[in-house]
Amino acid sequence: MNKVRDSAAEAVADIPDGASLAVGGFGLSGVPEALIRALYQQGAQGLEVVSNNCGVDGRGLGVLLAAGRIARVTGSYVGENKEFARQYLAGELEVELVPQGTLAERLRAGGAGIPAFYTPAGVGTQVAQGGLPWRYAPGGTSRPEAGGSSVALASPPKETRNFHGRPHVLEHGITTDFALVRAWRGDRHGNLVFRKAAANFNPLAAMAGKVTIAEVEELVEPGELDPDSVHLPGIYVQRVVALNADEAADKKMEKRTVRS
């Protein structure tokens, strides 16, 4: 049951080109930076990423994005990353935008073995009706063909159904080939504890991955974690990587605001 790997490089070594990844984090909080850097060094490309956002320029998933390693993103927030916007609008990147709560539930549902569910979020919008630009044509929005559309691939309409007189849209659970997450504490069996804001999309991403890899700031022995404090049981985790002191302390602030 010892799931610890010697390094992040070893843990991500078998992620192939074209793999789908669920990645934890929100902004720069709780992002599995060490695993992302190791995957960058490993060289996998054509990746399909499911994450709340795609990092920022030079941090988090932004490292893979800038290297042209990501082919598709399913997420709910795409701000703070100029390269993301450039690739999307130029037709280089496929993007599926999902309401944030819906994305969270799609990941949780996939991990729980629930194939689909109904939600009122998105009813009456293009989320349900279809037509959201998933991918623009080469050249993007700035150079549409004369008389034609610059959208190469648009979202399809979704099934809707009334419950108690209120319309709901059908959304599908998400599962991925791998998941990369970051935890505060973890043991060799893969039981994880997340701290404060880092308990964002990390537990949900971990549930959705068929092979989940967790980097932990503090590795402890089985039995040291209070069972009542465990946020994610080890059954969802296949590999654990212990961060060194510098990696554990590497927590960049996205925006710093202080009083005058």
Buried (B, 14 or more C-beta within 10 A) or exposed (E): EEBBBEEBBEBBEEBEEEBBBBBBBBBBBBBBBBBBBBBBEBEBBEBBBBBBBBBBBEBBBBBBBBEEBBBBBBBBBBEBBEBBBEBBBBBBBBBBBBBBEBBBBBBBBBBEEEEEBBBEBBBEEBBBBEEBBBBBBEEBBEEBEEEEEBBBBBBEEBEBEEEEEEEBBEBEBBBBBBBBBBBBBBBBBBBBBBBEEBBBBBBBBBBBBBBBBBBBBBBBEEEEBEEEEBBBEBEBBBBBBBBEEEBBEEEBEEEEEEEE
